[in-house]
């Protein structure tokens, strides 16, 4: 069994590859001035970059779990998400409200993709 870990530090790996499946660490993008829509855009750009680094792309998305600090931001996040996936194969998706590690994190994405 081969497991490849990329971008590892003392706590985690940015990318884990196993059996032609790619797992990304939780993607956040936070700054006090960024609203949910901007954080979502930046998270999605990070997902694209990490999938490319792992030898894949957004056409191979299998599953995305979206964590929102507050479900009142669901429509704002969905507007960005819908535009992003418009011309892509649609992954399985879940969206839940969650307490975040830092107060300025409004959205976090957890991604699984095929290689």
C-alpha positions as CSV (number, residue, x, y, z in Angstrom):
1,X,0.0,0.0,0.0
2,X,1.4,3.4,-1.0
3,X,0.4,6.6,0.6
4,X,2.0,9.8,-0.6
5,X,1.8,12.9,1.6
6,X,2.6,16.3,0.2
7,X,3.2,19.6,1.9
8,X,3.4,18.0,5.4
9,X,4.2,19.8,8.6
10,X,4.1,18.8,12.3
11,X,0.3,18.8,12.2
12,X,-1.0,17.7,8.8
13,X,-0.4,17.3,5.1
14,X,-1.9,19.6,2.5
15,X,-2.4,16.7,0.1
16,X,-2.7,12.9,0.7
17,X,-2.8,10.5,-2.3
18,X,-3.9,6.9,-1.9
19,X,-5.3,4.4,-4.4
20,X,-5.7,7.2,-7.1
21,X,-7.7,9.3,-4.7
22,X,-6.6,12.7,-3.5
23,X,-7.6,14.2,-0.1
24,X,-7.0,17.9,0.5
25,X,-6.7,19.4,4.0
26,X,-9.4,21.9,4.9
27,X,-9.2,25.0,2.8
28,X,-9.8,28.3,4.4
29,X,-9.1,31.9,3.3
30,X,-9.7,34.5,5.9
31,X,-9.1,38.2,6.4
32,X,-11.2,40.5,8.4
33,X,-12.3,42.4,5.4
34,X,-13.4,39.4,3.3
35,X,-17.0,38.3,3.3
36,X,-18.3,34.8,2.8
37,X,-18.4,35.2,-1.0
38,X,-14.7,36.4,-1.2
39,X,-13.6,33.6,1.2
40,X,-15.4,31.1,-1.0
41,X,-13.7,32.4,-4.2
42,X,-10.3,32.2,-2.6
43,X,-10.9,28.7,-1.1
44,X,-12.0,27.4,-4.6
45,X,-8.9,28.9,-6.2
46,X,-6.7,27.1,-3.5
47,X,-8.6,23.8,-4.3
48,X,-7.8,24.3,-8.0
49,X,-4.1,24.9,-7.3
50,X,-3.7,22.0,-4.9
51,X,-5.4,19.6,-7.3
52,X,-3.1,20.7,-10.0
53,X,-0.1,20.2,-7.7
54,X,-1.4,16.6,-6.9
55,X,-1.8,15.8,-10.7
56,X,-5.5,16.2,-10.9
57,X,-8.1,18.9,-11.7
58,X,-11.7,20.0,-10.8
59,X,-13.1,17.6,-13.4
60,X,-12.1,14.8,-11.0
61,X,-13.9,16.1,-7.9
62,X,-15.7,13.4,-6.0
63,X,-16.9,15.0,-2.9
64,X,-16.8,18.5,-1.3
65,X,-18.0,19.2,2.3
66,X,-18.5,22.9,2.9
67,X,-18.5,24.3,6.5
68,X,-20.1,27.6,7.1
69,X,-19.7,29.6,10.3
70,X,-23.3,30.8,9.9
71,X,-26.0,29.3,7.6
72,X,-27.2,32.9,7.0
73,X,-24.3,33.0,4.5
74,X,-25.6,29.9,2.6
75,X,-26.9,32.0,-0.4
76,X,-23.8,34.1,-0.7
77,X,-21.6,31.0,-0.7
78,X,-23.9,29.2,-3.1
79,X,-23.8,32.1,-5.6
80,X,-20.0,31.7,-5.9
81,X,-20.2,27.9,-5.8
82,X,-22.8,27.7,-8.6
83,X,-20.8,30.0,-10.9
84,X,-17.6,27.9,-10.2
85,X,-19.2,24.5,-10.9
86,X,-21.4,25.7,-13.8
87,X,-19.2,24.1,-16.5
88,X,-17.7,21.3,-14.3
89,X,-18.8,17.8,-13.5
90,X,-20.7,18.2,-10.2
91,X,-19.3,16.4,-7.1
92,X,-21.3,15.0,-4.2
93,X,-21.7,17.9,-1.8
94,X,-22.7,18.6,1.8
95,X,-22.9,21.9,3.6
96,X,-23.1,22.3,7.3
97,X,-22.9,25.0,9.9
98,X,-19.8,24.7,12.2
99,X,-17.8,26.5,14.8
100,X,-14.6,27.6,13.2
101,X,-11.1,27.6,14.6
102,X,-10.7,31.3,14.2
103,X,-13.5,34.0,14.3
104,X,-12.7,35.5,10.9
105,X,-13.0,32.1,9.1
106,X,-16.4,32.1,7.5
107,X,-16.1,29.1,5.2
108,X,-14.0,25.9,4.9
109,X,-13.9,23.3,2.2
110,X,-13.0,19.6,2.6
111,X,-12.2,18.0,-0.8
112,X,-11.8,14.5,-2.2
113,X,-10.9,14.0,-5.8
114,X,-9.8,11.2,-8.2
115,X,-6.3,11.4,-9.5
